[in-house]
Amino acid sequence: MEDTYLHKGLRKKLVEELEVRGINDKRVLKAINKVPRHLFMDSSFVHFAYRDQAFPIAANQTISQPYTVAFQTELLEIHSGDKILEVGTGSGYQAAILIEMGAQVYTIERHKVLNLTSQSLLTELGYRPKFFYGDGFDGLPTYSPFDKIIITAATAEIPDILLNQLKIGGRMVFPFGEKNVQTMKVIVRTSEKEFRTSEHGSFIFVPMLKGKE
C-alpha cells in the first residue's frame, strides 16, 4: 500500500494534463491529485497507473481513463454532503474521488468479485461508502432520493427507475448509447415529472448489464 514521492509526482503531472484537456473544477483536480490510482490496479501494471488511459481489471471490466472520471465528476457538480448513487463500483476509484470531494456515496456493483475487492481496498484506504451487491438498473430505492446519480457503464436505455430516485434538482450523469460509442448525457430533474437533458461529447464505456453475477 505504498504511495511514494514518485507516485505523487506522477499524479501531479496527470492533474496538469487534465487541466490542459479542459477540466476546470479545482476540487475535482484536488481529488485526482490525492487518490493513489496505482493502488486500484494490479501491481504488475503500476507503471500504467498515471497514464491518461483506461486499463483492464477483473471481470472483463476496466478502470476508467482519468480524464473520463474527472469529466463525469465535474458534470455532477458535487457539493460537500451530496448523497450520491454510483452505479458500477468497478475498481472503486470513482467512489474514492467522490468521497474525497465530501460526498456520501452509495455504490452498487453486479460483479461479486469487484464488489468484494473494491470493498476491501477502499476500507483499507479509509474510504467508507455504503456498498451493495446487486443489479444497477434497479438502483437503491430504499435509500433514495439521491442528490446525484452517476452510471459508470454504457446504457442503451434511459433507466426510468433511476430517474425516479433523483431528488428534484438532482443530476444524473451517464454514457448513453450502443457498445461502440456513447454520448455523455446529463439529466436534471426539474420537477416531479419533468427532466432536462444535455449532451457532452462522445466516450467509450463497457456495457451496463442487467442482473448480477
N, C-alpha and C positions, 0 to 999 in steps of 0.2 A: 504493500500500500504506500509505496514511496512517491512523493511529489517533490522532485528535485528542482534546483535552480534552472537546470536545462529545460525541464518541462514548463516551468513558469515563464521562461524566456520564449519558448515556442508558442505558448498561449498568447503572450503579449504581441508577438508577430502576427498570429492569427487574427487577433482583435483589430490590428491595424489593417489587415487585408479586408476584413468585414466592413470597416469604416469606408474604405476606398470603394467597395461594392455598393454602398448606399445605406448601410444600417446606421441609423442616427440616434436611436434611443440609448442614451448613456447607461441606463440601468440594465438593459439587455447586454450591452458590451461588458459591463462590470461583472455580470453573472457569468458570461462566457469566459472571462479572464480568471474567474475564481474556481470554476468547477474543473477538476482534473479529468479531462476526457479520456486520457490514456487508461484510466482505471476501469473504464466501461468497455474495453476491448480486450481480446485475448493478448496476453503478454508477448506472444510471438510476433505480434504486429504493432507493437507500441510505437515504432518509428512512423507509422501512418497516422497516428492519432491527431496530429495538429495540421494535417493537410486538409484543405477545404474540399473534402470529398466524402461520400458515403462509403461504408465498409460493411461486409457481411458479418453477421453474428449468428447465434444459434437459431434453429427452427426455420431456416431459409429466410430470415428477416435481415434487416440492415440497421446499423446506427446511422441516422440521417446526417447528411452533409451539414457542417456547422452553419453555413450560410442559410440553409433551409430552416434549421432550428431557430436561428436568430430572426429570420424573416417572419415565420409563423408567430413567434413570441412577440415581435414588435406589433404585428397586426392585432394581437389580442388586447393591446392597450391595458396592460396589467397595472392594478393599484394594489398597494400593500393590503393584505387581508382578503383579497378576492378569493372566492370559493370556486375552484376550477376543476372541471371534469376532463381528464385526459383519457382518450380512447386509444389504447395501444401503448402499454408501458414500454415494450421493447427492452432496450438495454437499461432504461432508467435515466438516461442522460437528460432528456427533455424535462422530466419531473424534477430533477435536481436544479435545472436552470430556473424553473418556475418557483421552486421553494426559495432559492437564493433571492428572488425578487419579492419575497414576502407573501406568496400565495399559499392558501390552504389547498392542497392537491388531493384529489380522489382519482386514482388511476386504475384502469381495468385492462386486463390482458387475457387473451383467449388461449395462449400457449402456456401450458403449465410450467415448462422448463424456464421460460422467460419470466413468468410470474415469480418463481422461486428464486432464481438467480438475481434478479433486479431487487427483490425484497431484501435478500441477504446483503448485497453490496450497498444499497442506499442506506440501510440501517447502520452498517459498519462505518459509513462515511458521515453519519449523523443527520441524514435526511429522513424525515419520517412522514411520508404521505400515507394516506389510507389506501391499502392495496386490496384489489378484488380480482378474483379469477372468474371470468365469465365472458359472455357474448357482448362485445362493444356496441352492437346495434341496439341493444336493449337499454344501454346506459345504466344509470343508477337512480331509478325513480324514487326510491325510499329516501334518498339523500338530497333530492332536488328541492327547490330550484338552484341552479348554478349561475354565478355571475358570468362565467366564460366556459366555453367548451372547445377543446382542441382535438382534432382527429389526426392521427399520425400515419394513416394509411389511406390509399385511394378508394373512394367510393363512387360508383356509377349512379347512385340514387341519393337524393337528399333525405336523410333519415328523420322523418317527422317525429318519431318517438323522442329523439334527442332534442329537436327544436322545442318540443313541449316541456323539456326540462330546463330551459333557459328562463331566467328572470326577465321581466320587461326591462328593456335597456341593455340586456345581456348580448354577448357576441359569441358566434361560433365560427371558427376558422378551420377549413378543411380542404384537401385536394379533391376536386370533383372531376370524374371522367373515367374513360376506359383505361386498360392496362398500359398502353404505350405512352400516353402523355395526359397530364391533368391540368386543370385550371384551378389556381388557388382562389377560393371563394371566402368572403366574409358575409355572414348573415347576422343582422342586428334585429332583435325582437323589439318592435316599436310599440306594440300593444298586445292585448290578449290574443288577437287573431291576425295581426299584421307583422310582416317582416320586410326588411330592406336588404337587398343583395348587391354586393360589388365584387368585381373580379380583379385579380392582382398577379397576372403573369402565369407562365407555364412551368410545370415541375414534373418530376417522375418519382412515383412512390410505389412501394409494393402494394398489392391489392388488399382491401379490407374484406375479410371473410366472415361468414355467419357461423354461429356455433362456437364450440371450444374444443381444445384437444390437449 
